[in-house]
Amino acid sequence: MATNQRHDSTDPPSSGGKVASPARSGGAGRTVALIVILSVFWFILSGRIGLQYFIFMAASIAIVLVANPERPFAGSTDRRRWGLADRLRSTVHLVRYLVWLIWNVLKANVEVAIMILHPRMPIRPQLMVFRTTHENPVSRVLVANSMTLTPGTITVDLEEDRYLVHAIHPASAGAVTGAGLQNAVGPIFGEADQPPPRVSWYSSFSHVPSNVEEGLL
């Protein structure tokens, strides 16, 4: 994401007359953190240790790093460089989010199972469209992926800050309509809490207008 920077004549010149790129500011620390997190997840999901698995892991992580030059865990609402206290605070919020996600996934599993096993199958599939105030693109993607991981909802499309989500029943999207999910993810990236979003519901894809911005503003 490009940002406009103002340089006054009184600012001291940088070495070699070059200005550090905002995307690379503090990038080394975030790169190391991302490598560690991806490695841990790799070992948890694979459960295997060996040279061939290590090579696959290293290649996969390298592809992720090359494809994502802007590292996550950097504040988007505050452009200053994050210090140790900010990173520790972000880590605490990450742990809280994981606990929140695990609990909601377990709860949603039970709720969906009850709906399916109920003799009348009280399901009412709906498409919902809403916006988020998150500025960090990684935060937006994490919200989208969290909805897909939670039984009963799946993210169909994410464009900028607009989400299109399919829900097996409007009640299964309560974490989103109440902004619980958004406010669990946001603090990880320094995002402020947001109120419940304005949600538009549609019964099928044919009813979703091609331009839904007017109904969301």
N, CA, C and O of each residue as an XYZ file, in Angstrom:
868
protein
N       0.864     -1.186      0.000
C       0.000      0.000      0.000
C       0.901      1.237      0.000
O       1.714      1.432      0.904
N       0.746      2.037     -0.996
C       1.593      3.214     -1.104
C       1.150      4.285     -0.143
O      -0.044      4.456      0.103
N       2.108      5.008      0.403
C       1.795      6.099      1.320
C       2.556      7.334      0.891
O       3.687      7.245      0.412
N       1.932      8.484      1.065
C       2.581      9.740      0.747
C       3.353     10.221      1.947
O       2.806     10.294      3.047
N       4.619     10.552      1.757
C       5.463     11.016      2.826
C       5.919     12.438      2.546
O       6.255     12.787      1.415
N       5.926     13.246      3.586
C       6.329     14.638      3.463
C       7.707     14.788      4.083
O       7.924     14.362      5.217
N       8.629     15.383      3.363
C       9.985     15.576      3.841
C      10.288     17.069      3.890
O      10.381     17.722      2.851
N      10.440     17.601      5.083
C      10.756     19.014      5.235
C      12.230     19.247      4.975
O      13.047     18.332      5.081
N      12.560     20.484      4.632
C      13.948     20.824      4.348
C      14.806     20.732      5.586
O      16.028     20.631      5.477
N      14.198     20.764      6.772
C      14.975     20.702      8.009
C      15.304     19.278      8.412
O      16.082     19.077      9.345
N      14.734     18.271      7.735
C      15.006     16.887      8.088
C      16.442     16.548      7.724
O      16.909     16.961      6.663
N      17.165     15.806      8.572
C      18.525     15.425      8.248
C      18.538     14.452      7.094
O      17.703     13.549      7.053
N      19.447     14.601      6.159
C      19.499     13.711      5.003
C      19.916     12.325      5.439
O      20.757     12.176      6.326
N      19.332     11.303      4.821
C      19.708      9.929      5.116
C      20.999      9.584      4.409
O      21.419     10.287      3.489
N      21.622      8.516      4.831
C      22.904      8.126      4.262
C      22.730      7.766      2.809
O      21.843      6.986      2.462
N      23.574      8.330      1.945
C      23.526      8.055      0.534
C      22.365      8.716     -0.170
O      22.128      8.465     -1.351
N      21.627      9.570      0.553
C      20.511     10.266     -0.073
C      19.319      9.384     -0.334
O      18.429      9.764     -1.095
N      19.274      8.194      0.288
C      18.178      7.270      0.065
C      17.226      7.296      1.249
O      17.633      7.480      2.396
N      15.957      7.107      0.945
C      14.928      7.084      1.981
C      14.473      5.648      2.157
O      14.157      4.962      1.186
N      14.441      5.202      3.397
C      14.041      3.821      3.668
C      12.589      3.617      3.308
O      11.744      4.467      3.590
N      12.299      2.493      2.688
C      10.931      2.173      2.304
C      10.115      1.827      3.525
O      10.571      1.049      4.363
N       8.888      2.394      3.660
C       8.055      2.098      4.811
C       7.746      0.612      4.918
O       7.614      0.078      6.020
N       7.628     -0.065      3.757
C       7.287     -1.478      3.788
C       8.409     -2.304      4.364
O       8.173     -3.397      4.880
N       9.680     -1.779      4.284
C      10.815     -2.536      4.759
C      11.268     -2.106      6.139
O      12.189     -2.699      6.701
N      10.627     -1.072      6.701
C      11.013     -0.600      8.014
C      10.704     -1.664      9.048
O       9.548     -2.051      9.225
N      11.754     -2.145      9.743
C      11.555     -3.194     10.733
C      11.207     -4.524     10.101
O      10.680     -5.412     10.771
N      11.506     -4.677      8.778
C      11.124     -5.896      8.070
C      11.882     -7.119      8.522
O      11.348     -8.226      8.459
N      13.127     -6.955      8.982
C      13.928     -8.114      9.381
C      13.295     -8.839     10.562
O      13.181    -10.065     10.558
N      12.885     -8.077     11.570
C      12.258     -8.698     12.734
C      10.960     -9.383     12.385
O      10.688    -10.477     12.880
N      10.132     -8.750     11.522
C       8.866     -9.349     11.131
C       9.089    -10.586     10.269
O       8.317    -11.543     10.331
N      10.159    -10.562      9.459
C      10.474    -11.721      8.635
C      10.846    -12.919      9.497
O      10.387    -14.035      9.253
N      11.676    -12.684     10.502
C      12.059    -13.763     11.411
C      10.832    -14.299     12.147
O      10.667    -15.511     12.287
N       9.974    -13.394     12.617
C       8.766    -13.818     13.324
C       7.867    -14.652     12.418
O       7.295    -15.654     12.850
N       7.745    -14.233     11.159
C       6.897    -14.964     10.217
C       7.473    -16.345      9.929
O       6.727    -17.320      9.836
N       8.797    -16.435      9.787
C       9.438    -17.734      9.541
C       9.202    -18.683     10.709
O       8.890    -19.857     10.512
N       9.355    -18.168     11.924
C       9.159    -19.005     13.112
C       7.712    -19.500     13.187
O       7.469    -20.682     13.430
N       6.749    -18.586     12.977
C       5.338    -18.957     13.060
C       4.972    -19.983     11.991
O       4.284    -20.963     12.277
N       5.433    -19.758     10.757
C       5.137    -20.701      9.682
C       5.789    -22.054      9.931
O       5.205    -23.091      9.618
N       6.993    -22.053     10.491
C       7.681    -23.315     10.783
C       6.936    -24.104     11.849
O       6.777    -25.319     11.735
N       6.483    -23.409     12.883
C       5.736    -24.085     13.953
C       4.450    -24.696     13.400
O       4.127    -25.845     13.701
N       3.720    -23.929     12.594
C       2.493    -24.453     12.019
C       2.778    -25.638     11.097
O       2.009    -26.598     11.053
N       3.877    -25.564     10.368
C       4.238    -26.667      9.463
C       4.437    -27.954     10.256
O       3.901    -29.001      9.892
N       5.204    -27.876     11.337
C       5.477    -29.067     12.137
C       4.213    -29.576     12.825
O       4.024    -30.784     12.966
N       3.341    -28.651     13.256
C       2.099    -29.074     13.906
C       1.199    -29.811     12.919
O       0.609    -30.835     13.262
N       1.090    -29.295     11.694
C       0.201    -29.881     10.705
C       0.783    -31.143     10.078
O       0.047    -32.089      9.799
N       2.082    -31.168      9.855
C       2.689    -32.332      9.198
C       2.973    -33.461     10.184
O       2.728    -34.628      9.880
N       3.491    -33.116     11.368
C       3.819    -34.124     12.364
C       4.967    -35.025     11.956
O       5.135    -36.108     12.516
N       5.755    -34.594     10.990
C       6.871    -35.410     10.504
C       8.170    -34.618     10.550
O       8.189    -33.402     10.354
N       9.254    -35.339     10.813
C      10.573    -34.725     10.856
C      11.508    -35.530      9.959
O      11.591    -36.754     10.067
N      12.194    -34.841      9.092
C      13.111    -35.502      8.169
C      13.660    -34.491      7.180
O      13.111    -33.400      7.029
N      14.732    -34.850      6.515
C      15.373    -33.921      5.588
C      14.433    -33.508      4.471
O      14.346    -32.326      4.137
N      13.723    -34.477      3.885
C      12.828    -34.140      2.768
C      11.716    -33.218      3.212
O      11.320    -32.328      2.460
N      11.193    -33.413      4.439
C      10.127    -32.546      4.938
C      10.667    -31.148      5.247
O       9.982    -30.146      5.043
N      11.903    -31.102      5.741
C      12.512    -29.798      6.012
C      12.708    -29.019      4.713
O      12.507    -27.805      4.675
N      13.103    -29.726      3.646
C      13.297    -29.059      2.351
C      11.964    -28.521      1.838
O      11.897    -27.389      1.357
N      10.900    -29.326      1.938
C       9.577    -28.874      1.509
C       9.126    -27.663      2.334
O       8.563    -26.710      1.796
N       9.378    -27.714      3.639
C       8.989    -26.609      4.511
C       9.732    -25.335      4.129
O       9.131    -24.266      4.019
N      11.055    -25.456      3.926
C      11.854    -24.283      3.584
C      11.422    -23.685      2.247
O      11.363    -22.465      2.097
N      11.123    -24.546      1.282
C      10.682    -24.051     -0.030
C       9.332    -23.355      0.077
O       9.117    -22.309     -0.536
N       8.420    -23.938      0.860
C       7.095    -23.338      1.016
C       7.177    -21.983      1.703
O       6.522    -21.027      1.287
N       7.992    -21.905      2.767
C       8.139    -20.640      3.484
C       8.786    -19.590      2.590
O       8.407    -18.420      2.628
N       9.765    -20.007      1.784
C      10.421    -19.064      0.875
C       9.435    -18.488     -0.126
O       9.492    -17.298     -0.438
N       8.527    -19.319     -0.636
C       7.517    -18.844     -1.581
C       6.597    -17.835     -0.908
O       6.251    -16.810     -1.496
N       6.199    -18.133      0.345
C       5.334    -17.205      1.076
C       6.035    -15.871      1.292
O       5.414    -14.820      1.134
N       7.311    -15.893      1.649
C       8.051    -14.655      1.904
C       8.200    -13.824      0.631
O       8.070    -12.601      0.664
N       8.474    -14.495     -0.492
C       8.632    -13.767     -1.754
C       7.308    -13.187     -2.221
O       7.257    -12.076     -2.748
N       6.230    -13.950     -2.023
C       4.908    -13.502     -2.484
C       4.307    -12.432     -1.589
O       3.358    -11.755     -1.985
N       4.852    -12.269     -0.376
C       4.317    -11.286      0.575
C       5.440    -10.385      1.081
O       5.908    -10.559      2.205
N       5.879     -9.423      0.267
C       6.979     -8.543      0.688
C       6.611     -7.657      1.870
O       7.487     -7.269      2.643
N       5.315     -7.327      2.026
C       4.884     -6.533      3.171
C       4.538     -7.482      4.305
O       3.513     -8.164      4.276
N       5.409     -7.514      5.304
C       5.260     -8.477      6.384
C       4.093     -8.103      7.301
O       3.806     -6.922      7.492
N       3.420     -9.116      7.871
C       2.347     -8.827      8.829
C       2.894     -8.395     10.172
O       4.105     -8.274     10.355
N       1.984     -8.163     11.116
C       2.302     -7.769     12.482
C       2.902     -6.373     12.551
O       3.644     -6.066     13.483
N       2.597     -5.535     11.590
C       2.989     -4.128     11.648
C       1.730     -3.301     11.741
O       0.767     -3.559     11.020
N       1.717     -2.312     12.614
C       0.518     -1.504     12.808
C       0.159     -0.740     11.560
O       1.033     -0.175     10.902
N      -1.129     -0.714     11.221
C      -1.557      0.006     10.026
C      -2.124      1.372     10.384
O      -2.004      2.317      9.604
N      -2.741      1.484     11.554
C      -3.306      2.758     11.937
C      -2.252      3.677     12.533
O      -2.458      4.887     12.617
N      -1.133      3.114     12.943
C      -0.040      3.892     13.513
C       1.197      3.601     12.689
O       1.722      2.488     12.726
N       1.671      4.594     11.942
C       2.760      4.363     11.007
C       4.136      4.332     11.655
O       5.127      4.072     10.972
N       4.220      4.587     12.942
C       5.526      4.545     13.571
C       6.019      3.103     13.627
O       5.233      2.161     13.523
N       7.303      2.948     13.790
C       7.893      1.622     13.874
C       7.545      0.985     15.214
O       7.695      1.612     16.263
N       7.085     -0.251     15.177
C       6.698     -0.943     16.391
C       7.915     -1.294     17.232
O       8.943     -1.731     16.714
N       7.781     -1.097     18.532
C       8.834     -1.476     19.449
C       8.547     -2.824     20.088
O       7.586     -3.504     19.727
N       9.395     -3.205     21.046
C       9.253     -4.499     21.703
C       7.918     -4.608     22.437
O       7.258     -5.646     22.380
N       7.517     -3.527     23.132
C       6.252     -3.557     23.868
C       5.070     -3.772     22.924
O       4.136     -4.501     23.257
N       5.104     -3.140     21.746
C       4.024     -3.315     20.777
C       3.951     -4.752     20.285
O       2.864     -5.306     20.121
N       5.106     -5.351     20.053
C       5.133     -6.720     19.551
C       4.665     -7.701     20.625
O       3.962     -8.666     20.324
N       5.050     -7.456     21.866
C       4.582     -8.314     22.957
C       3.069     -8.207     23.110
O       2.377     -9.203     23.320
N       2.572     -6.977     22.999
C       1.125     -6.768     23.092
C       0.406     -7.486     21.949
O      -0.652     -8.084     22.149
N       0.986     -7.422     20.759
C       0.403     -8.101     19.610
C       0.401     -9.614     19.811
O      -0.554    -10.292     19.430
N       1.472    -10.144     20.410
C       1.552    -11.578     20.662
C       0.476    -12.022     21.648
O      -0.141    -13.071     21.465
N       0.249    -11.225     22.691
C      -0.792    -11.544     23.665
C      -2.159    -11.583     22.983
O      -2.960    -12.487     23.223
N      -2.414    -10.586     22.130
C      -3.699    -10.560     21.413
C      -3.810    -11.740     20.448
O      -4.906    -12.253     20.221
N      -2.679    -12.175     19.880
C      -2.701    -13.336     18.985
C      -3.109    -14.590     19.750
O      -3.916    -15.382     19.265
N      -2.556    -14.767     20.934
C      -2.910    -15.926     21.757
C      -4.384    -15.871     22.131
O      -5.078    -16.887     22.080
N      -4.866    -14.687     22.506
C      -6.284    -14.541     22.850
C      -7.166    -14.879     21.655
O      -8.198    -15.535     21.796
N      -6.747    -14.423     20.476
C      -7.522    -14.722     19.265
C      -7.580    -16.224     19.004
O      -8.639    -16.747     18.658
N      -6.453    -16.929     19.165
C      -6.433    -18.369     18.923
C      -7.355    -19.102     19.887
O      -8.073    -20.022     19.496
N      -7.331    -18.683     21.158
C      -8.241    -19.287     22.138
C      -9.688    -19.003     21.749
O     -10.535    -19.896     21.787
N      -9.968    -17.752     21.375
C     -11.317    -17.364     20.947
C     -11.741    -18.188     19.736
O     -12.875    -18.663     19.681
N     -10.841    -18.364     18.763
C     -11.175    -19.097     17.536
C     -11.462    -20.560     17.835
O     -12.443    -21.114     17.339
N     -10.611    -21.196     18.647
C     -10.810    -22.614     18.969
C     -12.157    -22.818     19.654
O     -12.895    -23.743     19.314
N     -12.479    -21.956     20.619
C     -13.747    -22.076     21.324
C     -14.929    -21.911     20.369
O     -15.887    -22.681     20.442
N     -14.877    -20.926     19.479
C     -15.979    -20.673     18.561
C     -16.100    -21.756     17.499
O     -17.206    -22.060     17.054
N     -14.982    -22.341     17.088
C     -15.042    -23.461     16.141
C     -15.721    -24.667     16.783
O     -16.561    -25.320     16.165
N     -15.349    -24.955     18.031
C     -15.974    -26.066     18.744
C     -17.471    -25.823     18.941
O     -18.292    -26.718     18.740
N     -17.804    -24.601     19.336
C     -19.216    -24.272     19.561
C     -20.011    -24.344     18.263
O     -21.138    -24.838     18.248
N     -19.427    -23.852     17.174
C     -20.117    -23.878     15.886
C     -20.288    -25.300     15.380
O     -21.291    -25.607     14.734
N     -19.328    -26.176     15.662
C     -19.468    -27.582     15.273
C     -20.710    -28.192     15.901
O     -21.480    -28.885     15.235
N     -20.896    -27.932     17.177
C     -22.057    -28.476     17.886
C     -23.343    -27.891     17.317
O     -24.307    -28.622     17.089
N     -23.369    -26.581     17.084
C     -24.577    -25.931     16.584
C     -24.958    -26.443     15.193
O     -26.133    -26.696     14.925
N     -23.976    -26.594     14.316
C     -24.255    -27.092     12.968
C     -24.704    -28.550     13.012
O     -25.605    -28.954     12.277
N     -24.070    -29.331     13.878
C     -24.478    -30.738     14.012
C     -25.920    -30.852     14.471
O     -26.665    -31.703     13.984
N     -26.316    -29.999     15.406
C     -27.698    -30.011     15.883
C     -28.663    -29.657     14.753
O     -29.717    -30.277     14.615
N     -28.300    -28.655     13.945
C     -29.159    -28.271     12.825
C     -29.326    -29.419     11.836
O     -30.431    -29.678     11.358
N     -28.220    -30.110     11.528
C     -28.268    -31.167     10.522
C     -29.025    -32.391     11.046
O     -29.775    -33.025     10.303
N     -28.829    -32.719     12.322
C     -29.455    -33.908     12.890
C     -30.902    -33.664     13.317
O     -31.642    -34.612     13.577
N     -31.296    -32.415     13.388
C     -32.678    -32.103     13.775
C     -33.642    -32.646     12.718
O     -33.370    -32.516     11.524
N     -34.752    -33.246     13.123
C     -35.697    -33.820     12.138
C     -36.181    -32.811     11.103
O     -36.414    -33.175      9.950
N     -36.336    -31.558     11.495
C     -36.818    -30.541     10.559
C     -35.695    -29.796      9.849
O     -35.959    -28.979      8.967
N     -34.465    -30.062     10.217
C     -33.288    -29.391      9.630
C     -33.523    -27.881      9.509
O     -33.684    -27.369      8.402
N     -33.543    -27.181     10.618
C     -33.855    -25.738     10.591
C     -32.718    -24.880     10.047
O     -32.190    -24.015     10.746
N     -32.349    -25.129      8.799
C     -31.302    -24.324      8.167
C     -31.960    -23.296      7.250
O     -33.032    -23.538      6.697
N     -31.309    -22.154      7.097
C     -31.831    -21.094      6.234
C     -30.637    -20.402      5.575
O     -30.212    -19.335      6.019
N     -30.095    -21.012      4.512
C     -28.888    -20.455      3.875
C     -29.106    -19.027      3.409
O     -30.121    -18.706      2.792
N     -28.136    -18.179      3.715
C     -28.208    -16.769      3.336
C     -26.820    -16.289      2.920
O     -25.802    -16.832      3.347
N     -26.806    -15.275      2.090
C     -25.572    -14.579      1.728
C     -25.574    -13.231      2.433
O     -26.572    -12.510      2.411
N     -24.468    -12.902      3.049
C     -24.369    -11.628      3.761
C     -23.228    -10.802      3.184
O     -22.184    -11.329      2.799
N     -23.455     -9.504      3.135
C     -22.448     -8.559      2.656
C     -22.240     -7.507      3.736
O     -23.200     -6.924      4.239
N     -20.983     -7.268      4.088
C     -20.684     -6.260      5.102
C     -19.282     -5.722      4.858
O     -18.519     -6.261      4.056
N     -18.965     -4.649      5.567
C     -17.659     -4.023      5.465
C     -16.945     -4.050      6.819
O     -17.574     -4.206      7.866
N     -15.640     -3.898      6.775
C     -14.849     -3.786      7.988
C     -14.048     -2.494      7.944
O     -13.745     -1.978      6.868
N     -13.707     -1.974      9.117
C     -12.902     -0.752      9.177
C     -11.415     -1.053      9.292
O     -10.611     -0.128      9.412
N     -11.031     -2.323      9.260
C      -9.616     -2.675      9.353
C      -8.847     -2.128      8.157
O      -9.303     -2.226      7.018
N      -7.697     -1.560      8.419
C      -6.856     -1.009      7.364
C      -5.797     -2.001      6.910
O      -5.406     -1.996      5.743
N      -5.329     -2.848      7.813
C      -4.277     -3.798      7.478
C      -4.854     -4.918      6.623
O      -5.803     -5.577      7.048
N      -4.307     -5.156      5.421
C      -4.855     -6.208      4.546
C      -4.732     -7.598      5.153
O      -5.581     -8.454      4.905
N      -3.682     -7.841      5.948
C      -3.531     -9.154      6.586
C      -4.649     -9.367      7.604
O      -5.163    -10.476      7.747
N      -5.017     -8.311      8.299
C      -6.114     -8.393      9.260
C      -7.414     -8.744      8.552
O      -8.187     -9.564      9.046
N      -7.660     -8.134      7.403
C      -8.875     -8.429      6.646
C      -8.900     -9.882      6.188
O      -9.928    -10.552      6.281
N      -7.762    -10.366      5.693
C      -7.693    -11.752      5.220
C      -7.879    -12.726      6.379
O      -8.519    -13.766      6.223
N      -7.318    -12.389      7.547
C      -7.466    -13.274      8.701
C      -8.924    -13.360      9.141
O      -9.385    -14.423      9.555
N      -9.648    -12.254      9.053
C     -11.083    -12.283      9.353
C     -11.804    -13.201      8.365
O     -12.654    -14.000      8.757
N     -11.461    -13.080      7.087
C     -12.101    -13.913      6.062
C     -11.797    -15.391      6.282
O     -12.695    -16.227      6.189
N     -10.540    -15.721      6.572
C     -10.165    -17.116      6.781
C     -10.789    -17.677      8.055
O     -11.138    -18.857      8.110
N     -10.931    -16.837      9.075
C     -11.535    -17.293     10.322
C     -12.992    -17.686     10.103
O     -13.470    -18.659     10.686
N     -13.696    -16.929      9.263
C     -15.083    -17.273      8.968
C     -15.166    -18.594      8.211
O     -16.083    -19.385      8.433
N     -14.201    -18.834      7.311
C     -14.189    -20.087      6.566
C     -13.869    -21.268      7.473
O     -14.408    -22.358      7.283
N     -12.998    -21.063      8.453
C     -12.647    -22.131      9.380
C     -13.789    -22.471     10.328
O     -13.872    -23.596     10.820
N     -14.662    -21.518     10.584
C     -15.768    -21.739     11.520
C     -16.931    -22.401     10.808
O     -17.459    -21.834      9.851
N     -17.353    -23.593     11.248
C     -18.482    -24.271     10.593
C     -19.728    -23.397     10.572
O     -20.050    -22.714     11.545
N     -20.419    -23.437      9.438
C     -21.646    -22.658      9.287
C     -21.481    -21.414      8.453
O     -22.470    -20.859      7.972
N     -20.246    -20.956      8.268
C     -19.981    -19.775      7.442
C     -18.777    -20.036      6.550
O     -17.858    -20.763      6.928
N     -18.789    -19.444      5.377
C     -17.653    -19.537      4.461
C     -17.551    -18.241      3.670
O     -18.549    -17.744      3.148
N     -16.357    -17.704      3.583
C     -16.132    -16.460      2.847
C     -16.094    -16.755      1.359
O     -15.249    -17.518      0.892
N     -17.002    -16.155      0.620
C     -17.087    -16.353     -0.824
C     -16.194    -15.370     -1.560
O     -15.562    -15.724     -2.556
N     -16.138    -14.129     -1.071
C     -15.364    -13.107     -1.781
C     -14.932    -12.032     -0.797
O     -15.659    -11.686      0.134
N     -13.736    -11.515     -1.025
C     -13.213    -10.385     -0.247
C     -12.600     -9.401     -1.223
O     -11.642     -9.721     -1.927
N     -13.160     -8.204     -1.260
C     -12.657     -7.153     -2.145
C     -12.458     -5.882     -1.335
O     -13.421     -5.262     -0.882
N     -11.190     -5.500     -1.158
C     -10.836     -4.382     -0.303
C     -11.392     -4.624      1.110
O     -10.926     -5.527      1.805
N     -12.376     -3.833      1.540
C     -12.932     -4.012      2.882
C     -14.344     -4.607      2.851
O     -15.059     -4.574      3.853
N     -14.740     -5.150      1.697
C     -16.086     -5.688      1.540
C     -16.052     -7.216      1.503
O     -15.269     -7.812      0.762
N     -16.911     -7.843      2.313
C     -16.979     -9.299      2.410
C     -18.302     -9.810      1.855
O     -19.349     -9.192      2.047
N     -18.241    -10.942      1.166
C     -19.419    -11.690      0.764
C     -19.289    -13.060      1.410
O     -18.369    -13.816      1.098
N     -20.213    -13.378      2.310
C     -20.119    -14.595      3.130
C     -21.398    -15.399      3.011
O     -22.498    -14.845      3.021
N     -21.244    -16.718      2.897
C     -22.406    -17.610      2.903
C     -22.555    -18.183      4.310
O     -21.586    -18.662      4.899
N     -23.771    -18.130      4.841
C     -24.061    -18.651      6.172
C     -25.173    -19.675      6.073
O     -26.169    -19.447      5.386
N     -25.014    -20.806      6.753
C     -26.041    -21.843      6.729
C     -27.317    -21.367      7.408
O     -28.409    -21.859      7.126
N     -27.158    -20.389      8.319
C     -28.286    -19.759      9.006
C     -27.799    -18.407      9.518
O     -26.657    -18.314      9.967
N     -28.607    -17.367      9.469
C     -28.146    -16.066      9.969
C     -27.574    -16.127     11.378
O     -26.657    -15.374     11.708
N     -28.108    -17.018     12.212
C     -27.618    -17.113     13.583
C     -26.185    -17.632     13.648
O     -25.469    -17.354     14.610
N     -25.758    -18.389     12.624
C     -24.403    -18.938     12.629
C     -23.351    -17.874     12.365
O     -22.159    -18.123     12.545
N     -23.780    -16.685     11.939
C     -22.848    -15.588     11.663
C     -22.833    -14.557     12.780
O     -22.435    -13.412     12.570
N     -23.267    -14.963     13.966
C     -23.350    -14.017     15.079
C     -22.028    -13.400     15.464
O     -21.985    -12.246     15.893
N     -20.929    -14.157     15.318
C     -19.617    -13.608     15.668
C     -19.226    -12.459     14.757
O     -18.460    -11.580     15.150
N     -19.756    -12.465     13.534
C     -19.452    -11.401     12.572
C     -20.420    -10.240     12.728
O     -20.005     -9.082     12.784
N     -21.709    -10.548     12.799
C     -22.700     -9.481     12.902
C     -22.563     -8.706     14.205
O     -22.940     -7.536     14.272
N     -22.028     -9.347     15.239
C     -21.796     -8.663     16.512
C     -20.406     -8.070     16.632
O     -20.065     -7.482     17.658
N     -19.588     -8.222     15.574
C     -18.210     -7.695     15.512
C     -17.271     -8.394     16.489
O     -16.177     -7.893     16.749
N     -17.673     -9.542     17.035
C     -16.785    -10.272     17.932
C     -15.545    -10.768     17.235
O     -14.448    -10.681     17.787
N     -15.697    -11.295     16.013
C     -14.547    -11.782     15.253
C     -13.624    -10.645     14.862
O     -12.409    -10.741     15.035
N     -14.195     -9.559     14.330
C     -13.368     -8.431     13.907
C     -12.556     -7.866     15.069
O     -11.394     -7.499     14.896
N     -13.165     -7.797     16.250
C     -12.478     -7.223     17.404
C     -11.546     -8.213     18.081
O     -10.752     -7.825     18.938
N     -11.628     -9.481     17.713
C     -10.650    -10.458     18.191
C      -9.398    -10.427     17.329
O      -8.292    -10.658     17.818
N      -9.575    -10.140     16.045
C      -8.440    -10.092     15.114
C      -7.756     -8.728     15.131
O      -6.527     -8.654     15.116
N      -8.533     -7.652     15.162
C      -7.999     -6.302     15.028
C      -6.851     -5.948     15.945
O      -5.848     -5.423     15.463
N      -6.940     -6.209     17.271
C      -5.855     -5.808     18.175
C      -4.503     -6.424     17.841
O      -3.470     -5.872     18.219
N      -4.487     -7.546     17.146
C      -3.208     -8.158     16.764
C      -2.415     -7.209     15.884
O      -1.186     -7.175     15.940
N      -3.122     -6.444     15.076
C      -2.480     -5.554     14.108
C      -2.623     -4.085     14.490
O      -2.405     -3.203     13.659
N      -2.987     -3.818     15.739
C      -3.104     -2.440     16.191
C      -4.357     -1.741     15.707
O      -4.424     -0.512     15.724
N      -5.363     -2.510     15.271
C      -6.615     -1.914     14.801
C      -7.518     -1.596     15.999
O      -7.541     -2.335     16.984
N      -8.250     -0.501     15.903
C      -9.187     -0.124     16.956
C     -10.437     -0.988     16.878
O     -10.790     -1.491     15.812
N     -11.105     -1.155     18.020
C     -12.365     -1.901     18.043
C     -13.395     -1.199     17.168
O     -13.424      0.028     17.077
N     -14.229     -1.994     16.535
C     -15.253     -1.435     15.665
C     -16.633     -1.894     16.123
O     -16.763     -2.971     16.704
N     -17.656     -1.095     15.871
C     -19.016     -1.477     16.248
C     -19.542     -2.551     15.308
O     -18.937     -2.796     14.265
N     -20.644     -3.194     15.645
C     -21.245     -4.181     14.736
C     -21.478     -3.577     13.361
O     -22.011     -2.472     13.259
N     -21.095     -4.273     12.310
C     -21.236     -3.710     10.963
C     -22.675     -3.727     10.476
O     -23.520     -4.463     10.985
N     -22.920     -2.910      9.494
C     -24.214     -2.932      8.831
C     -24.203     -4.084      7.824
O     -23.353     -4.116      6.935
N     -25.129     -5.019      7.953
C     -25.137     -6.237      7.152
C     -26.336     -6.246      6.215
O     -27.456     -5.923      6.612
N     -26.080     -6.622      4.961
C     -27.160     -6.813      3.990
C     -27.279     -8.306      3.704
O     -26.278     -8.965      3.418
N     -28.503     -8.848      3.781
C     -28.751    -10.271      3.592
C     -29.430    -10.518      2.244
O     -30.288     -9.749      1.813
N     -29.022    -11.616      1.585
C     -29.600    -11.993      0.295
C     -29.847    -13.495      0.296
O     -29.094    -14.256      0.903
N     -30.903    -13.914     -0.386
C     -31.286    -15.325     -0.388
C     -30.512    -16.148     -1.409
O     -30.443    -17.369     -1.274
N     -29.922    -15.515     -2.435
C     -29.167    -16.246     -3.449
C     -28.221    -15.288     -4.156
O     -28.301    -14.071     -3.988
N     -27.311    -15.870     -4.961
C     -26.363    -15.048     -5.700
C     -27.076    -14.143     -6.696
O     -26.631    -13.024     -6.950
N     -28.177    -14.620     -7.258
C     -28.889    -13.823     -8.258
C     -29.502    -12.568     -7.656
O     -29.824    -11.623     -8.376
N     -29.666    -12.558     -6.328
C     -30.249    -11.391     -5.668
C     -29.200    -10.390     -5.201
O     -29.530     -9.266     -4.822
N     -27.924    -10.806     -5.231
C     -26.856     -9.896     -4.802
C     -26.562     -8.921     -5.927
O     -26.128     -9.347     -6.997
N     -26.783     -7.627     -5.726
C     -26.527     -6.662     -6.796
C     -25.046     -6.578     -7.102
O     -24.199     -6.816     -6.241
N     -24.748     -6.233     -8.353
C     -23.343     -6.131     -8.757
C     -22.641     -4.997     -8.029
O     -21.428     -5.042     -7.822
N     -23.401     -3.982     -7.642
C     -22.834     -2.867     -6.896
C     -23.590     -2.743     -5.588
O     -24.701     -2.213     -5.550
N     -22.978     -3.239     -4.504
C     -23.665     -3.264     -3.214
C     -23.204     -2.140     -2.300
O     -23.645     -2.055     -1.154
N     -22.315     -1.270     -2.798
C     -21.783     -0.223     -1.935
C     -22.861      0.696     -1.398
O     -22.795      1.122     -0.245
N     -23.863      1.009     -2.225
C     -24.884      1.973     -1.811
C     -25.648      1.475     -0.595
O     -26.037      2.274      0.257
N     -25.870      0.166     -0.500
C     -26.613     -0.373      0.623
C     -25.777     -0.522      1.862
O     -26.307     -0.871      2.917
N     -24.448     -0.263      1.772
C     -23.564     -0.469      2.903
C     -23.012      0.831      3.459
O     -22.404      0.845      4.530
N     -23.220      1.906      2.747
C     -22.651      3.188      3.198
C     -23.627      3.907      4.119
O     -23.329      5.000      4.601
